[in-house]
């Protein structure tokens, strides 16, 4: 094989090496660097030493990449001229073709592919390349220092230096997407951070207690029946309405009933209600709850009717998980019975279903599993009715409360019961 061909192959390999090293070193997260500092491995120590001077490291890598790219282009030009001479053709045509071919090869083999690979395996690639990069830095040290001084004339040294104590959103996302076995986070901490990122996009509709589950009392009810309803429901505060649930006039708290036994009517103990819309973001609602020092609000729909209730606990559960309190069913929304069999609450959100089972349900059209099943069945289903979805998901209604789908069993295999 002609020496020029061997030189091109070698240069492409080295170009891929330098490109992957560049991406690997500069995509390492602060969490990865902290872990390296604690590991004591020789390769990790080299990485940390090289990254002490990021500008110098970048110049070292780019210098090597530039040299091999020029060498590859020169070897390609030599081949083009030899071919033109042997065929008796115009060398300019062959040189133009050589430029195009080498550009494509360098982009695909020397740039795009290795950088994509290194981004996914940054720690592995950085460890692998650290020794060679360090040796190269010393070999070309005078040139690297001269180029570093020249670059400082155009950009400040702070450009490549970040406050090591500053954590960006990308740092947290890299941590969440990293191998859980190598992550310094516990699973519950990982879930809380994920919830924080989702928090600004969640609306009241996504987490409210729906109208059908709301326990309320009529303003005309006597104190004894109101006390009994609170005791039976297990809730510490319930809405009070006039004429219908769509006319909520306030809330009554269990503690107010206990501390004011001399009161004769429910209306004497009413607390003013707060009304919010279904589309309101829970982040804004949390701020209002804090400002007004209240913990529960009535959710109204576009017609002004009562759509449900939302409490401070519901919002906090989005961050820290289930808090067993009022308006909460003690049963979890999802119980794994076997690998392919799950027991679900009818109120589990379509957002959670899509995340857990990749069902691709329309989250705008259906708020929860029950809404989806009502639409698919086109009637209030009976216990035992089944629905096959996408051929490999089977929903079986396990219990109904009134007109509401309470519990549903999901089979995630070919549709047969596990």
N, C-alpha and C positions, 0 to 999 in steps of 0.2 A: 504494500500500500504506500502511496506517495506520502512523503513526510508532511506535506501541507495538510492532507486529510487527517493525519494523526494529530497535528497541531490544533486543527479546528475542533476535533472531538475533545481533546484535553481542555481547550479554552472554554467550550460549552459546559463541561463538567465543573470547571473552576468558577465560571460565571454563576452557575446554579448554586454553588457552594457559598459564594459571597452574598448573593441575593437572599438566600435563605438565612444566612447568619445575620444580615442586617435586620430582617424582619423579626427574627427570633429574639435578638438582644433587646430591640426597642418595643417589643410587645409584651415583655414580661411585666406582670402586674406587681404592685407593691406587696401583695400577699405572698406571691411566689418568691420575691426577693427576701422577704422576712423569713420565709421557710428555709431558703438557701443559707441565710446567715446563721441559722440554728443547726443546720445539718452537719457542717464540718467537712463535707466532701471537697476534694481538691478541685474538681471542675467547678463547683459552686463558688469556691474562693476566687478562682480565676475570673469567673463572670462578674463577681462583685467588684474586683479590682479594676477590671476593664470599664465597668460602668461608673466608676468614680469620675472618669473624664469622658463623658459621652461624646463631646465634640471630637476629641482625639480618636475615639473608637470608630465613630462614623467616618472620619477622614481615612482611617486605616482601611476600612472595608471598601469604601468607594474607590480608593486608590488602587487596590487590588483588582476590583471589578473593572475599572476603566482600562487598566493595563491588559487584562485578558481579553476584553472586548476589542481593543485595538489590534491585538495580536490575531484574534480570530478574523477580523475584517481584512487584515493584511494577508493572512494565509488564503482567505477566500479570493482576494484580488489576484494573488499569485496563480491560483488554479484557473481563474477566468482568463488570464493572459496566456497561460500555457494552452488552454483549449482553443482560444482564438487563433493562436499561432499554428497549432497542429491542423486546424480545419481551414486555415487561410481565410478567416472571416474578420470583420471589423471588431477590434478589441473593445470599442466603446459599448457595443451592444452587450457583450459578455460582462463588462464591468457593471452596467446598470442592472443586469439580471442578478449578478453576485450581490449587489447592495440590497436588492429586494429579498433575496433568499436568506442572506445573513440576518437581515432585520427581523424577519419572521422567526427564524431559528432562535435568535437571541431573546426575542420577546417571549416566546412560548417556553423554550427550554431553560433560558438563562434568567428570566424575570418572573413571569406570571405563575407558572407551575411551582417553582420552589418557594415563592413567597406565600402562596396559598397553603402549601404544605407546612411551612414553618410557622405560620400564624396559628395553626391547629396544634402544633407540637413544639411550641416555643422553647420550653425548658429542655427538652431532649436535644433539639438542634443547637441551642446555645451551649449546652454542655459538650456536645460533640465537637463543635467548631472552636471552642474557647482556646485550646492549646495552640492551634495553628494561627489563629488571629493574634494571639499574644506574641508568638515568634515573629510573625510578619511585622508587627508594630515595632519590635526591636530592630529587625533587619532594615526597615525603611524609616527609622526614627528621625534622622535629620530632615528628610523630605516631609514627613508627617508634621513635625514641629513648624517648619516653614509654612506649610499650607494652613496650619492652625492659626498662625499669626496673621496670615493674609485674610483668612475668613473672619477674624475678629474685627477687621476694619469695616466689614459690611454688616455683621450681626453681633449683638451683644452676647456675652457668655451665658447670660441667664436664659437665652432662648431654649437651650437643651437641658436646663436645670429646673426641676420642679421642687416645690416644698415637699419633703418626704412625708410630712404629716398630713398632707392633703389627699383625701380619697375622693376619686371621681365616681360618677355613676358607672362608668365603664369598668372601674376596678371591682365594684360590687358585682356587676354582671359577669365578669370573668370568674369571680369566685363562685358564684352560683352555678355557672356552667362547667366548673371544673369537676374532676373526679371526686365524688363524695368521700371516698376512702382517704384521699390525700388532703381534703379540705379541713381547715382548722375549725369549721363551724359544725355544730350539732344539727341534726335534721330539723328540729323545731326552730332553731335560729335561722336556718336557711329559709324556712317557710315564712317566718316573720318578715325577713328582708324582701322576699318576693311580694308579700302582701303590701308592704310599704310602697313598692313601685306601682302596684295596681291601684292603690288607694285613691289617687286623684281622679281616676276615670270611672269609679263606681258611683252609681246613682242610687237615690233612695229606693226606687222601684226594685233594684236588685236584691235588697236585703230586708225590706219591710215585712212586718207580720201582715199577711193578707186579710182582707175584710172577713172572709169566711172563718178565720181562726180567732177573731177578736171577741173577747168577752166584755160585754157592756151592760149597764143598767139604765132603766128608764128613770127620769127625774121624778116621776110620780111614785116610784117604789118606796116602801117604808124602810126604816133603818135596819130592822131585823132581817128582812129579806135581802137587803144589800150586803149586810155582814155575812149572811149565809152564802151568798153568791161569791164573795171574795174568798171565804174559807174553802168552798168547793173547788174554785178555780186554781187556788194556790198563788194567785197574783197579788202583788202588794199595791197596785194602783190600776184602776180600770176607768175607761171613759164613761161619761154620763150623757145621755141623749134625751132630746125632747121630740116626741112623735115617732122618729125613726133614727136608725144609726147614721143616717146622712146629716143629722142635725146635732152634732156633738156640741154640748155647751160647757163642758169642763171635765176635769178628772177628780176622782175621789181616791184618797190614799188610805190604806189600811191603818197606818199609824194615827191618822186624824180621827178615825172612828174610835180607836182605843183611847185616845187622849181627850175625846170630847163626847163622852157617853151621854151627856145631858142634852145634846142636840136632838131635835125631833125629826128633821127632814134632811134629805141628802143635799138639797140645794144650799143649806147653811154651811156645808163643808167643801163646796166646790172650789177647785183651783182653776184659774184661767187656762184654757187650752192654747197650745201653739199649733198653727197649721202650716204645713209645708207641701210642696208639689212633688209629684212622683219623679220628675226629671232633675230635681235638685241634687247636686253632688254632695256626698256624705262628708267630704272635707269641709265644705262651707257650713253644713248643718252642725258638725262638731263644734265649729267656732261659735255658732249661735247658741248652742246648748251651754257652752262655757260662759258666754257673755251674759245670758239670761238666767244662769244657774238652775236650769231645769233638765230633766232627763228623759222626757217622752214627748212625742208630738203626734198629731193626727195627720195622716197623709191624704190629700184630696186629689181627685182625678180631674180631667179637663172639664167635667160638667159641674164641679163643685161638690160632688158626692164623696163619701168616705171610701177611700181605696184600701186603707189599712192603718197600721200604727208603726212607728219606729222609735226605738229607745237608744239611749247612750250605750247600753250593753250590746245592742245589735251592731253598732259601729265598731266598738272595741273588739268584738269577735272577729271582725274582718282582719284585724291586726294580730291578735294573739290566739285565735282559735275559739272553740266553744266555751262559753261561760254558762253553766247550768243555772238559769234564773227564770224569771217570769216569762211567759209566752214561749218558753222553749220546751219542746218535746224531749223527754229524757233519752229517747232512742236516737242514736246518731243518724245522720243523713245517709251514710253508706256503711254497710256491713259486708265484709268479704266472707262469704260462706265457703267458697272453694276458688280455685284458680280461674274458673270460667263462670262463676255464679255469685251474684251480689244482690243484697236486699237494700232497696233504695227508698228514701222518703219521696212522696209525691211532690214535695216542695223543694227538692234539690234543684239548684239553678242549672240552666242549660250551659252556662259558662263553665261550671264545675264538671258537668257531664262531658263536655267537649274536651276539656283538659285531661280528664281521667281515661276516657274511652275513645276519643277521636271520632265522635259520632257526626260531627259537622252539622249540628242542629242550628237553625236560624235563631241567634240570640236576640235579634231585634223583634222577631215575631213571637217567640215563646220565652217567657220569663223563667219557667220551671218545667220539670218533667210532666206534671199534671196537665199543664196547658197544652203541651205537645201531644199527649195521649188523647185528651178530649178532642183535639182537632183531627187526629188520625182515626179515632173510633167514630167520631161524628155523633156520639151519644154518651150518656153517663154509663161507663162500663160496669159490669157486675164482677164480683169476685171470681177469679179463675179465667177471665177472658184474656186472650193473648194477642199480641201484635208482633209480626215479624218485620224487622227493619233492616234494609240493605242485605238481606239474605243471611247474614251471620250474627244478627242481634235479635233476641226475642225478649219482649216485655210481657210479664204476666202480672195482672192485678191481684194482689194478695189480700188487701183489705180496703173497705170503703167506709168513710165516716160521713153520714148524711149523704150529701151529693158530692163530697170531696174524695178524690183518690188519695188514700192515706199511705199505703206501702205497696211497692212494686218490686218484683223479682226480675233481675236482668241476667240473661244467659248470653255470654259473649263468644260462643263457639259457632258452629254451623246452623244454629237455631234449635238444636235438640237440647233437652234438659240435661244438665250435668248430673 
